[in-house]
Amino acid sequence: MDTVKQRRMKDRVDSHLRRTARRMVQFQTFDETLHYMIDSFFQQFQCDYVSIATLENRKLSIRVTRGESSCLDASFPLDMGDCLPQLFDEPLCSFDVIRGKDGCALLTRIQEERFQTWFTIPIRREDGNRLGLCVIGFRSFVPLVLDGSKMFEEFGKDIATAFDVALQKEAEHQKVQGLEWLRENAYLFGYPIERIVEKIVERAGKGTGAYAAVVYLYDEPSQRLLIQPPVYGPCQPQSVIRLNGESGLQAHFPYLERSGGPEISIPLVYLSKMIGLLHVIHADNAEFSSEDLEQLQFLASHVSTLIENAKLYTNEKESNARMEAFMNHQQDLVKQTLVDQGFGGITDLLAKMMNSSVLLFDRFMHLSARHMLAKDEPIQEAILEAVERDKKSLMKFVQSEYWLTEPGSFQLGLWRVVAGGDSVGYLGLVIPNERLDLVLRMTVNHALSVYATQFVKQKLVLDVHEQVKDGFFNQLFVERIADEAKILEYAHLLNWDITQPHCIAIFSFEFDKTQAEHRSSNILEDEAKKNRIWELIRDQCARKEPSLFLTRSDGHYIAIVPKERVLRDNDFWKSFYERIERLIRTETDHVFLHIGISQETKKLKDYHFGYKQAQKTLTLLCNRFPQQGYMTFNQLGSYSVLYQVGDPVAVHLFIDTYLGSLLKHGNGKNQDLLDTLRVYLQTNGNIKETANLLFIHRSSMKYRLEKIRQIVELDIDDADQRFHLMLAFRLYDLFGASAGTRESGARNDG
């Protein structure tokens, strides 16, 4: 080709390239720009093949092509490392001498395609950043421009500029479309979250050409991502994804906010807190571009608020519905107290309201009512065992709410049912603590009030019944029964054969005043504590010993025990005392329990004598033998004979004659001399043994004896006088005991 023709061709090519570069910046989309460029080349120069490949994550992929080249097209995508770096830095053509072209995958494919003339034009920005490559091929020899390297290089930069402009316009167009979409869907307040998610996944899928799109919502308590229907596209993604604290999202979503792969995952963030995840998937492992990533990030940044508002609206709507249901159930619970005298109906209704198993215990932690869901039936025994194990701690727990947890098995919440400031029972719910939101806690609090009312109703009925029963027993214990027929009639109503032999047992509860918790208590506080202990005993006996009758008379706590029950167990009184003492220990460790027991009754009038026998036995037990705990009238020995003395004046005169001077000495405060005389008489006048028992020196013992002789003015070594003094002591124990005598008796017996 001569110089003139070559110059004309060069001018023609240059003019076309400039015109093409100018036109390319006018297009709105990247694809429009690419198609215009190859179409213009193809038509202007009758090329056999034109293609544009773009670089994405160091991979060269065909974006648009014109003409036939099966061998070349099939080689894409190509790794950038498999191609000559020279390809991406300067224009090359079939007339150039290229070193190492045999090791270049792209040039090898061009040679295999048998193009006689070909050109490669690098597409680079001014800063040298590589965007891709343009390949032009002719199957015949075409000496187009042999020295146009500079021209093609500049054209490559023009194409890069056009690319940037087109990509920017496309991104802006996508944003505009996104803004239009947001404008159209920004006021979806009141729409269900399913409708909003449907629009979001549709926009994400269509906007990126994805095969599928899905939204996950984050459940913070369980640290899980839960799929939120509907899903865009024909796919079935994992419905639940449990996040690991260490690996987090990255372990499940490798393309988290990354392009260049078959997936893209974008966190949905509201007020710096993740509320979910937008996830899109390409078909056939096609790759998402950086533009797709930018578009999804833009979408996610705006739809997070829509989703959060929808969740809040849904939660508010559900809360209102639950609150309305709560108000209705509140009325139902109150109505249940009118139609149900027990706790079964209330418990069944509460279990339905809470959708959990319900257990109701009385004040002593005995199960009063329950409603177990089918799923909790297998763990019912384990729950009751846990309650029994922690019963003592629970009853002393000062807070109103107490939780028992068996990891992997159950969580049991226990609430104290309070009426008039006192605990009357305990409500148990088998429910996870975190499930108790505001509405459920309001339901629990209302149920506690309803249960308290029901407990009070039952207690009022029981108190009336006990008062009537106590009045009946008061009439039974009098010396002369006014109306025996009425007594027999009431006993029949109690299903009690009063004519059968019975024993009367009277209880005594004395607090250890050396303990701080009882030292400062007054009489009213002590009585309240004793009443609570008695209610505990009464409840236990009603369950374990239904044949016993328990009552109160003249301030005494009384049990009437059938003789038949005593005969069935040779050690009945021993085991009975031990059971009652263990029961009291669950309430307090600082109470002295004593039980005085009468002889058996054989007829109605014997109940009065049995009552008196139990009283005197208890008095002697507390004063003289406190360490024994319980004693029957038959164990009193000579005391039982002395008890029959009928003239109280003669008894007190006898005591005063022999012990009066000693009792009055030192204004009645010189207890040591009285104790010394008692022990001296018990040891038959053995000075050494008496001194040892009293823990005093022998010389001190002799001094005390001399002092006693002077005060009583009797020969304490005379056998008759000793008998009279011993008799006076026994009468004093039965009829003249004072509060201080108990302590001296305890020391003597020790």
C-alpha positions in Angstrom: 0.0 0.0 0.0 1.5 3.4 -1.0 2.0 6.2 1.5 -1.0 8.2 0.3 -3.4 5.3 0.6 -2.0 4.4 4.0 -2.4 8.0 5.2 -6.0 8.0 4.0 -6.7 4.7 5.7 -5.1 6.0 8.9 -7.2 9.2 8.8 -10.3 7.1 8.1 -9.6 4.8 11.0 -8.7 7.7 13.3 -11.9 9.6 12.3 -14.0 6.5 13.0 -12.4 5.8 16.3 -12.9 9.4 17.5 -16.5 9.4 16.3 -17.1 6.1 18.0 -15.5 7.3 21.3 -17.7 10.5 21.2 -20.9 8.5 20.5 -20.2 6.0 23.3 -20.4 8.6 26.1 -24.0 9.3 24.9 -25.4 5.9 25.9 -27.1 5.2 29.2 -26.0 1.6 29.9 -22.8 -0.3 29.8 -24.3 -2.9 27.4 -25.5 -0.2 24.9 -22.0 1.2 24.8 -20.3 -2.1 24.1 -22.8 -3.1 21.4 -22.4 0.2 19.7 -18.7 -0.1 19.6 -18.5 -3.5 18.1 -21.3 -2.9 15.7 -19.6 0.3 14.4 -16.3 -1.6 13.9 -18.1 -4.6 12.3 -20.0 -2.4 9.8 -17.3 0.1 9.0 -14.4 -2.3 8.4 -16.3 -5.5 7.5 -14.6 -7.4 10.3 -15.1 -11.1 10.7 -15.0 -11.0 14.4 -15.2 -8.3 17.1 -15.5 -8.9 20.9 -15.0 -7.1 24.1 -13.9 -8.9 27.2 -13.9 -7.3 30.7 -11.7 -8.0 33.7 -13.4 -9.0 36.9 -11.4 -10.4 39.8 -8.4 -11.1 37.5 -10.6 -13.1 35.1 -11.2 -12.1 31.5 -14.8 -12.7 30.5 -16.6 -12.0 27.2 -19.2 -9.3 27.6 -20.3 -8.8 24.0 -19.3 -10.3 20.6 -20.1 -10.0 16.9 -19.1 -12.5 14.3 -18.2 -16.2 14.5 -15.3 -17.6 16.5 -16.2 -20.8 18.2 -12.7 -21.7 19.3 -12.0 -18.2 20.7 -15.3 -17.8 22.5 -15.1 -21.2 24.1 -11.7 -20.3 25.7 -13.3 -17.7 28.0 -13.2 -16.9 30.8 -9.4 -16.7 30.9 -7.3 -16.2 33.9 -5.3 -13.0 33.6 -2.2 -14.8 34.6 -2.5 -17.1 31.6 -2.2 -14.2 29.2 0.7 -12.0 28.3 0.8 -8.9 30.4 1.7 -7.0 27.2 -1.9 -7.5 26.0 -3.2 -5.3 28.8 -0.6 -2.5 28.4 -0.3 -1.9 24.6 -2.2 -2.6 21.3 -1.0 -5.7 19.5 -1.6 -7.0 16.0 -0.8 -9.9 13.7 2.1 -8.0 12.1 3.9 -7.5 15.4 6.8 -9.7 16.5 5.6 -10.8 20.0 7.9 -12.7 22.3 6.3 -15.5 24.3 3.1 -15.5 22.4 3.1 -19.3 22.4 2.6 -19.2 26.2 -0.3 -16.8 26.0 -3.7 -18.6 26.1 -5.5 -15.8 24.3 -3.0 -15.4 21.4 -2.9 -19.2 21.1 -6.7 -19.3 20.6 -6.5 -16.5 18.1 -3.9 -18.4 16.1 -6.1 -21.6 16.3 -9.0 -19.5 14.9 -6.7 -18.8 11.8 -7.3 -15.1 11.6 -5.1 -13.6 8.9 -5.2 -10.2 10.4 -6.1 -9.4 14.1 -5.8 -6.6 16.6 -6.0 -6.5 20.4 -6.7 -3.1 22.0 -6.3 -2.8 25.8 -9.0 -0.9 27.6 -7.3 1.2 30.3 -8.0 4.2 32.3 -5.7 7.2 32.4 -4.3 6.0 35.8 -3.4 2.7 34.1 -6.1 0.7 35.7 -7.0 -2.2 33.4 -10.7 -2.8 32.5 -10.5 -5.3 29.7 -9.6 -6.0 26.1 -11.0 -5.5 22.6 -10.3 -8.2 20.0 -10.7 -7.6 16.2 -10.2 -10.4 13.7 -10.2 -10.7 9.9 -10.0 -14.1 8.1 -8.2 -12.5 5.1 -5.2 -10.3 4.9 -6.1 -6.7 5.7 -3.2 -4.3 5.9 -5.4 -1.8 7.8 -3.0 0.4 9.7 0.4 -0.9 10.4 1.7 2.0 12.5 -1.5 2.8 14.4 -0.4 1.6 17.9 -0.5 5.1 19.4 -3.9 5.7 17.9 -5.3 2.4 19.2 -3.8 3.0 22.6 -5.6 6.3 22.9 -8.8 4.8 21.6 -8.5 2.2 24.4 -8.4 5.0 26.9 -11.4 6.6 25.2 -13.2 3.4 25.5 -12.3 3.1 29.2 -13.6 6.6 29.8 -16.8 5.7 27.9 -17.0 2.6 30.1 -16.8 4.7 33.3 -19.3 7.1 32.0 -21.7 4.3 31.0 -21.2 2.4 34.3 -21.8 5.6 36.2 -24.9 6.4 34.2 -26.1 2.8 34.7 -25.4 3.0 38.4 -27.2 6.3 38.7 -30.1 4.9 36.6 -30.2 1.9 39.0 -30.3 4.3 41.9 -33.0 6.3 40.3 -35.0 3.1 39.7 -34.2 2.1 43.3 -35.4 5.5 44.5 -38.5 5.2 42.4 -39.1 1.8 43.9 -38.5 3.1 47.4 -40.8 6.0 46.8 -43.5 3.7 45.6 -43.0 1.3 48.6 -41.9 3.6 51.4 -45.4 4.0 52.7 -46.2 0.3 53.3 -47.1 1.0 56.9 -49.6 -1.6 58.1 -48.6 -4.1 55.3 -47.7 -7.6 56.6 -44.0 -8.3 56.5 -44.5 -11.0 54.0 -45.8 -8.4 51.4 -42.8 -6.1 52.0 -40.3 -9.0 51.8 -41.9 -10.1 48.5 -41.3 -6.7 47.0 -37.7 -6.6 48.3 -36.6 -10.0 46.9 -38.3 -9.3 43.6 -36.4 -6.0 43.3 -33.1 -7.6 44.3 -33.6 -10.5 41.9 -34.7 -8.6 38.9 -32.2 -5.7 39.5 -29.2 -8.1 39.4 -30.5 -10.7 37.1 -30.3 -13.2 39.9 -31.7 -16.7 39.8 -33.0 -16.4 43.3 -33.2 -13.9 46.2 -34.1 -14.4 49.8 -34.4 -12.4 53.0 -33.3 -13.9 56.4 -34.3 -12.2 59.7 -32.1 -12.4 62.7 -33.4 -13.9 65.9 -31.1 -12.5 68.5 -32.0 -14.7 71.6 -31.3 -17.9 69.7 -28.6 -16.4 67.5 -30.2 -17.8 64.3 -31.1 -16.5 60.9 -34.7 -17.5 60.0 -35.9 -17.4 56.4 -38.7 -14.9 55.9 -41.1 -16.0 53.1 -41.6 -15.5 50.2 -38.6 -16.4 48.2 -37.8 -15.0 44.7 -37.0 -17.6 42.1 -37.3 -21.4 42.0 -34.9 -22.4 44.8 -35.2 -23.9 48.3 -32.6 -22.2 50.5 -31.8 -23.3 54.0 -34.6 -22.2 56.3 -32.6 -21.9 59.6 -29.0 -20.9 59.9 -27.4 -21.1 63.4 -24.6 -18.6 63.7 -21.4 -19.5 65.5 -20.0 -16.8 67.7 -16.5 -17.3 66.4 -17.0 -17.6 62.6 -20.2 -15.6 62.4 -21.8 -14.8 59.0 -18.6 -15.5 57.0 -18.7 -19.2 57.6 -22.2 -19.5 56.0 -21.9 -16.7 53.4 -18.4 -16.7 51.8 -19.4 -13.8 49.4 -20.5 -11.5 52.2 -20.4 -8.0 50.6 -18.2 -9.4 47.9 -18.7 -9.5 44.1 -17.1 -11.9 41.6 -18.9 -15.0 42.8 -22.2 -16.9 42.2 -23.7 -15.4 45.4 -23.8 -12.0 47.2 -24.9 -11.6 50.8 -25.7 -8.1 52.3 -26.4 -7.6 56.0 -29.5 -5.6 56.8 -28.6 -3.1 59.5 -30.9 -0.8 61.5 -29.4 1.6 64.0 -26.0 -0.2 63.9 -27.7 -3.5 64.7 -28.0 -6.4 62.3 -31.7 -7.3 61.8 -31.3 -9.7 58.9 -29.6 -10.6 55.6 -30.4 -10.2 51.9 -29.0 -13.1 49.9 -29.0 -13.4 46.0 -27.9 -16.4 43.9 -26.8 -16.7 40.3 -27.7 -19.6 38.1 -25.0 -21.9 36.6 -22.3 -20.4 38.8 -22.4 -17.1 36.9 -20.6 -14.2 38.7 -22.1 -11.1 40.1 -20.4 -7.8 39.2 -19.3 -5.0 41.5 -22.2 -3.0 40.0 -24.6 -5.7 41.4 -22.9 -5.4 44.7 -23.3 -1.7 44.8 -26.9 -1.9 43.8 -27.7 -4.5 46.5 -25.9 -2.4 49.1 -28.0 0.6 48.1 -31.2 -1.4 48.3 -30.2 -3.0 51.7 -29.4 0.4 53.2 -32.9 1.6 52.6 -35.1 -1.5 53.0 -33.8 -2.2 56.5 -36.0 0.5 57.9 -39.0 -0.9 56.0 -38.5 -4.4 57.5 -37.9 -3.1 61.0 -41.0 -0.9 60.9 -43.0 -3.9 59.6 -41.7 -6.0 62.5 -42.5 -3.4 65.0 -46.0 -3.0 63.5 -46.6 -6.7 63.5 -45.3 -7.0 67.1 -47.5 -4.1 68.2 -50.5 -5.7 66.4 -49.8 -9.0 68.1 -49.3 -7.3 71.5 -52.7 -5.6 71.2 -54.3 -8.8 70.2 -52.7 -10.6 73.2 -53.6 -7.8 75.5 -57.2 -8.1 74.4 -57.1 -11.8 74.9 -55.4 -11.2 78.3 -58.3 -8.9 79.4 -60.8 -11.6 78.4 -58.9 -14.3 80.1 -58.6 -12.1 83.2 -62.4 -12.1 83.4 -62.5 -15.8 82.8 -60.1 -16.5 85.7 -62.2 -14.4 88.1 -65.4 -16.1 87.0 -63.7 -19.5 87.6 -63.4 -18.6 91.4 -67.2 -18.3 91.5 -68.0 -21.7 89.9 -65.0 -23.7 91.3 -64.4 -24.2 95.0 -61.0 -25.7 94.3 -58.0 -24.9 92.0 -58.5 -27.4 89.1 -60.5 -25.1 86.9 -58.2 -22.1 87.4 -55.1 -24.2 86.8 -56.5 -25.7 83.5 -57.5 -22.2 82.2 -54.1 -20.7 83.2 -52.2 -23.6 81.4 -54.2 -22.8 78.3 -53.5 -19.1 78.5 -49.8 -19.5 79.1 -49.4 -22.6 76.8 -47.3 -24.2 79.5 -47.6 -26.7 82.3 -48.9 -25.3 85.6 -48.3 -26.7 89.1 -49.9 -25.2 92.2 -48.4 -25.9 95.7 -49.8 -25.0 99.1 -47.8 -23.1 101.7 -46.0 -26.3 102.8 -45.0 -27.1 99.2 -47.5 -29.9 98.8 -49.0 -30.2 95.3 -52.6 -28.9 95.3 -53.4 -28.9 91.5 -51.6 -29.4 88.2 -52.1 -29.3 84.5 -49.3 -30.9 82.5 -48.9 -30.5 78.8 -48.3 -33.7 76.9 -44.7 -32.7 76.1 -43.9 -32.3 79.8 -45.5 -35.5 81.1 -42.1 -37.4 80.9 -40.4 -34.9 83.1 -43.1 -34.5 85.7 -41.5 -36.6 88.3 -38.1 -34.9 87.8 -39.8 -31.5 88.4 -41.5 -32.6 91.6 -38.2 -34.1 92.8 -36.4 -30.9 92.1 -39.1 -28.9 94.1 -38.8 -31.3 97.0 -35.0 -31.0 97.0 -35.1 -27.2 97.0 -38.2 -26.9 99.2 -36.4 -25.5 102.3 -34.4 -23.0 100.3 -37.5 -21.9 98.4 -39.7 -21.4 101.5 -37.0 -19.2 103.0 -36.4 -17.3 99.8 -37.4 -13.6 100.4 -38.0 -12.7 96.7 -41.3 -13.4 95.0 -39.8 -15.2 92.0 -37.6 -18.3 92.2 -36.2 -20.4 89.3 -35.3 -24.1 89.2 -33.3 -25.1 86.2 -32.2 -28.6 85.0 -29.9 -28.0 82.0 -31.3 -29.7 78.9 -34.4 -30.8 80.7 -36.6 -28.0 82.0 -37.0 -24.5 83.6 -39.5 -24.1 86.4 -40.5 -20.6 87.6 -42.0 -20.5 91.0 -44.0 -17.4 92.3 -45.1 -16.9 95.9 -48.9 -16.6 96.3 -49.4 -13.9 99.0 -52.5 -13.0 100.9 -52.5 -10.5 103.7 -48.7 -10.4 103.7 -48.4 -14.1 104.3 -47.4 -16.8 101.8 -50.4 -19.1 101.2 -49.0 -21.1 98.3 -46.7 -21.2 95.3 -47.4 -21.1 91.6 -45.1 -23.1 89.3 -44.8 -22.7 85.5 -42.7 -25.0 83.2 -41.6 -22.2 80.9 -38.3 -20.7 79.7 -37.5 -17.5 81.5 -36.8 -15.6 78.3 -40.4 -16.4 77.1 -41.9 -14.3 79.8 -42.6 -11.0 78.1 -44.7 -8.1 79.6 -48.1 -9.7 78.7 -47.3 -13.1 80.1 -45.9 -11.5 83.3 -49.1 -9.5 83.7 -51.0 -12.8 83.2 -48.9 -14.4 86.0 -49.5 -11.5 88.3 -53.2 -11.6 87.8 -53.3 -15.4 88.3 -51.4 -15.0 91.6 -54.2 -12.6 92.8 -56.9 -15.1 91.7 -55.1 -17.9 93.4 -54.7 -15.8 96.6 -58.4 -15.1 96.6 -59.1 -18.8 96.2 -56.7 -19.7 99.0 -58.3 -17.1 101.3 -61.8 -18.5 100.5 -60.6 -22.0 101.4 -58.9 -20.8 104.5 -62.0 -19.0 105.7 -64.0 -22.2 105.2 -61.4 -24.2 107.0 -61.1 -21.7 109.8 -64.8 -21.8 110.4 -64.7 -25.6 110.3 -61.8 -25.7 112.8 -63.5 -23.2 115.1 -66.6 -25.4 115.2 -64.5 -28.4 115.8 -62.5 -26.7 118.5 -65.8 -25.6 120.2 -66.9 -29.2 120.0 -63.7 -30.5 121.7 -63.9 -27.7 124.4 -67.2 -29.2 125.4 -65.7 -32.7 125.3 -62.9 -31.8 127.7 -65.1 -30.2 130.4 -65.6 -32.0 133.7 -69.3 -32.4 133.2 -70.7 -32.7 129.6 -74.0 -30.9 129.3 -75.4 -32.7 126.3 -73.8 -36.0 125.5 -76.3 -36.7 122.6 -75.1 -33.5 120.9 -71.5 -34.6 121.3 -72.2 -38.0 119.8 -74.1 -36.4 116.9 -71.2 -34.1 116.0 -68.7 -36.9 116.3 -70.8 -38.9 113.9 -70.6 -35.9 111.4 -66.8 -36.1 111.7 -67.0 -39.8 111.0 -65.4 -40.4 114.4 -66.3 -43.3 116.7 -65.8 -41.4 119.9 -66.7 -44.4 122.0 -63.6 -46.3 121.0 -60.5 -45.9 123.2 -58.3 -42.9 122.4 -55.2 -41.2 123.9 -54.9 -37.4 124.3 -51.5 -35.8 123.5 -50.7 -32.2 124.2 -47.9 -30.4 122.4 -45.6 -27.7 123.7 -43.4 -25.5 121.5 -40.7 -23.5 123.3 -38.3 -21.3 121.4 -34.6 -21.2 122.2 -34.2 -17.7 123.6 -30.4 -17.9 123.3 -30.8 -17.5 119.5 -30.9 -14.0 118.1 -33.9 -14.7 115.9 -36.0 -15.6 119.0 -34.4 -13.5 121.7 -36.1 -10.2 120.7 -39.5 -11.7 119.7 -42.5 -10.8 121.8 -45.5 -12.9 122.9 -47.5 -12.1 119.8 -44.7 -13.1 117.4 -44.1 -16.3 119.3 -47.8 -17.2 119.1 -47.8 -16.5 115.4 -44.8 -18.8 114.9 -46.4 -21.5 117.0 -49.6 -21.3 115.0 -47.6 -21.7 111.8 -45.9 -24.8 113.2 -49.2 -26.2 114.3 -50.7 -25.6 110.8 -47.7 -27.4 109.4 -48.3 -30.4 111.8 -52.0 -30.4 111.1 -51.4 -30.5 107.3 -48.9 -33.3 107.7 -51.2 -35.4 109.9 -54.1 -34.8 107.5 -51.9 -36.4 104.8 -50.0 -39.1 106.7 -52.2 -39.8 109.8 -55.9 -39.2 108.7 -57.2 -41.2 111.8 -55.8 -38.5 114.1 -57.9 -35.5 115.2 -56.1 -32.3 115.9 -57.6 -29.3 117.8 -56.9 -26.5 120.2 -58.3 -25.9 123.6 -57.4 -23.2 126.2 -54.2 -22.4 124.3 -53.1 -26.0 124.1 -52.3 -27.9 120.9 -53.9 -31.3 121.1 -53.9 -34.5 119.1 -56.5 -37.3 119.8 -55.1 -40.6 118.7 -57.1 -43.9 118.4 -55.7 -46.6 120.7 -55.9 -49.0 117.8 -53.4 -46.8 115.9 -51.0 -46.9 118.8 -51.3 -50.7 119.2 -50.5 -51.3 115.5 -47.0 -49.8 116.1 -45.2 -50.7 119.3 -42.9 -47.6 118.8 -45.8 -45.3 117.6 -45.1 -42.5 120.0 -41.3 -42.6 119.3 -41.8 -42.5 115.5 -44.6 -40.0 115.8 -42.4 -37.6 117.9 -39.5 -38.0 115.5 -41.6 -37.3 112.5 -43.1 -34.1 114.0 -39.7 -32.9 115.1 -38.3 -33.4 111.6 -41.2 -31.5 110.3 -40.6 -28.6 112.6 -37.0 -28.5 111.6 -38.1 -27.6 108.1 -39.5 -24.4 109.6 -36.9 -23.6 112.3 -34.0 -25.3 114.1 -34.5 -23.6 117.4 -37.7 -25.0 118.9 -38.0 -27.5 121.8 -40.9 -29.9 121.2 -42.5 -31.8 124.1 -45.5 -34.1 124.0 -47.5 -35.1 127.1 -49.7 -38.2 126.6 -52.7 -39.4 128.6 -54.0 -42.8 129.5 -56.6 -44.2 127.1 -60.2 -43.0 127.3 -63.0 -45.6 127.6 -66.1 -43.4 127.8 -67.1 -39.8 127.3 -66.3 -38.5 130.8 -62.7 -39.9 130.5 -61.8 -37.2 127.9 -61.8 -34.6 130.7 -59.5 -36.8 132.9 -57.3 -37.7 129.9 -57.0 -34.0 129.0 -55.8 -33.2 132.6 -53.5 -36.2 132.6 -51.8 -35.0 129.4 -51.5 -31.5 130.9 -49.8 -32.7 134.1 -47.6 -35.1 132.1 -46.5 -32.3 129.8 -45.8 -30.0 132.8 -43.6 -32.6 134.5 -41.9 -33.4 131.3 -40.9 -29.8 130.6 -39.8 -29.2 134.2 -38.0 -32.4 135.1 -37.3 -34.4 132.0 -37.0 -32.0 129.1 -34.4 -34.1 127.2 -36.9 -37.0 126.8 -39.1 -35.1 124.3 -42.3 -37.1 125.0 -43.8 -39.0 128.0 -46.9 -41.0 128.7 -48.9 -40.7 131.9 -48.1 -44.3 132.7 -44.4 -43.4 132.8 -44.9 -40.9 135.7 -44.5 -43.6 138.4 -45.2 -42.1 141.9 -46.0 -38.8 140.2 -49.2 -40.5 138.8 -50.3 -41.3 142.4 -49.5 -37.8 143.6 -51.5 -36.4 140.8 -54.6 -37.9 142.4 -54.2 -35.8 145.5 -57.5 -34.0 145.6 -56.9 -31.1 148.1 -54.7 -28.4 146.5 -54.6 -26.5 149.8 -53.0 -29.5 151.6 -50.5 -29.9 148.7 -49.3 -26.3 148.8 -49.2 -26.4 152.7 -47.0 -29.6 152.5 -44.7 -27.9 149.9 -44.4 -24.8 152.0 -43.7 -26.8 155.2 -40.7 -28.6 153.8 -39.4 -26.3 151.0 -41.0 -22.9 151.7 -38.1 -21.5 153.6 -35.6 -22.6 151.0 -37.8 -21.3 148.1 -38.2 -17.9 149.9 -34.5 -17.6 150.8 -32.9 -14.7 148.8 -36.3 -13.6 147.6 -36.7 -16.9 145.7 -33.5 -16.2 143.6 -31.1 -18.6 145.4 -31.8 -21.6 143.0 -28.4 -23.2 143.7 -29.4 -24.3 147.2 -32.7 -25.8 146.0 -30.9 -27.8 143.2 -28.2 -28.9 145.7 -30.8 -30.3 148.0 -32.6 -32.1 145.2 -29.4 -33.8 143.9 -28.3 -34.7 147.4 -31.5 -36.5 148.1 -31.4 -38.3 144.7 -27.9 -39.6 145.5 -29.0 -40.9 149.0 -26.8 -38.3 150.7 -23.6 -39.1 148.9 -21.5 -35.9 149.2 -18.9 -36.9 146.6 -21.4 -38.0 144.0 -23.5 -34.9 144.5 -20.4 -32.6 144.1 -19.5 -34.4 140.9 -23.0 -34.0 139.5 -23.1 -30.3 140.4 -19.5 -29.7 139.2 -18.5 -28.1 142.5 -15.7 -28.7 145.0 -16.4 -31.0 147.9 -15.7 -28.2 150.4 -18.2 -26.0 148.6 -20.7 -28.9 148.7 -20.3 -29.2 152.5 -20.8 -25.4 152.9 -24.0 -25.6 150.9 -25.4 -28.5 152.9 -24.7 -26.7 156.2 -26.4 -23.6 154.8 -29.5 -25.7 153.8 -29.7 -27.3 157.3 -29.8 -23.8 158.8 -32.5 -22.6 156.4 -34.9 -25.6 156.5 -34.2 -26.4 160.2 -34.5 -30.1 159.4 -32.1 -33.0 159.7 -31.6 -33.8 156.0 -29.8 -37.0 156.9 -32.8 -38.5 158.7 -34.6 -41.1 156.5 -38.1 -39.8 157.3 -37.1 -36.2 156.7 -35.5 -37.2 153.4 -38.8 -39.0 152.4 -40.8 -35.9 153.2 -38.4 -33.6 151.3 -38.5 -35.9 148.2 -42.3 -36.0 148.4 -42.3 -32.1 148.6 -40.1 -31.9 145.5 -42.5 -34.2 143.5 -45.6 -32.3 144.6 -43.7 -29.1 143.7 -43.0 -30.5 140.2 -46.6 -31.3 139.7 -48.4 -28.4 141.3 -46.0 -25.6 142.1 -43.6 -25.5 139.1 -42.4 -22.1 138.0 -40.8 -21.1 134.7 -37.3 -21.1 136.2 -37.6 -24.7 137.5 -37.2 -26.1 133.9 -33.6 -24.9 133.7 -32.7 -26.4 137.1 -34.3 -29.7 136.2 -32.3 -29.8 133.0 -29.1 -29.2 134.9 -29.9 -31.8 137.5 -30.7 -34.5 134.9 -27.5 -33.6 133.1 
